[in-house]
Amino acid sequence: MTEERFLVTGALGCIGSWAVKRLIDEGVPVTTYDLPGDPYRMRLIMDDDAIGRVNFVAGDITDQARFESVVRENAITHILHLAALQVPFVRANPVLGAQVNVVGSAIVFETARKLADQIAGLAYASSIAVYGSANLYPPGPLADDAPLIPVTLYGVTKEANEGWATIYWQDNDVPSVGLRPFFVYGPGRDQGISSTPTKAMAAAAVGRPYHISFGGTDTYQHADDVARVFIDAARTMPNGAPVYNLGGSVAAMSDVVTAIERAAPESAGTITFAPESLFTPDGVEGRAIAALLGDVAWRSLDEGVQDTIAAFRAAASAERLDPDRAIN
């Protein structure tokens, strides 16, 4: 089998939508696997013709028979596993969070084991949430092998998935690449506790004030760059089950606000932020993933914020942006 056929779980989310866009732009067949829903995030970044080339398949990630049949019947060669419930949703419903995040991932790995002759690449989303807060580590960006000290149930589910990957390689020779995004931003990033910087960018794009819910210093990654790394990792596929932190722009929240004001000068003074940091390290290194994929070109914070605000403005002009949904 020489033709790539990608399946993206969680494709209706932010990173998933950008991954679908990139693959469709390349002419690669893409099947999505999500609960029934509206691809409104894709409409922010894709036209109707491009969306029409996507093979949308409805399915529950916890349904093993359904998932395996979709992978088999669509001759899938590469899987990007992004489906997960985020921090607030896992906190609100821990049992469902474990079912989706852990059992769902187990089903993906088991499918890759059963269809080993068919699946050439598997990249899955872990998270920066496998780490603890900055005060638990020495100063400076964390390396990939820093101790995992999750402080949320969501982080615990992601740590469990890294363990599943390790044992599936150990026991069954199922290779995978795990990636730990930090604070992803860009069009489509409208859920989760770290989504408020993007909501501030959307607010600036349409002339509304906004208060970002946290402060501190963190690593910021544009969703399009993250999607590119997921795709490249699935294609590269080293032996084993390595997990990598992702690079990006280490910036204080004041830097984010300044970048917003540079991209939308009329927003000056209307974007504010809370002083408290979230339960995350101050930053992470991206050297190990660069060793795997070559030099990864992460756009600067200024460029990423400019691109994001421009995309929101274009979507608003085309009546493809629901400001309330993007901001609230």
Secondary structure, DSSP 8 states (H G I E B T S, - for coil): --S--EEEETTTSHHHHHHHHHHHHHT--EEEEESS---HHHHHHS-HHHHHTSEEEE--TT-HHHHHHHHHHTT--EEEE-----HHHHHH-HHHHHIIIIIHHHHHHHHHHHTTTT--EEEEE--GGGS--GGGS-SS-B-TTS-----SHHHHHHHHHHHHHHHHHHHH----EEEE--EEESTT--SSTT-HHHHHHHHHHHT--EEES-BSEEEEEEHHHHHHHHHHHHHH--SS--EEE---EEEEHHHHHHHHHHH-GGGTTTEEE-S-B-SS-S-B--HHHHHHHSS-----HHHHHHHHHHHHHHHHHTT---HHHHH-
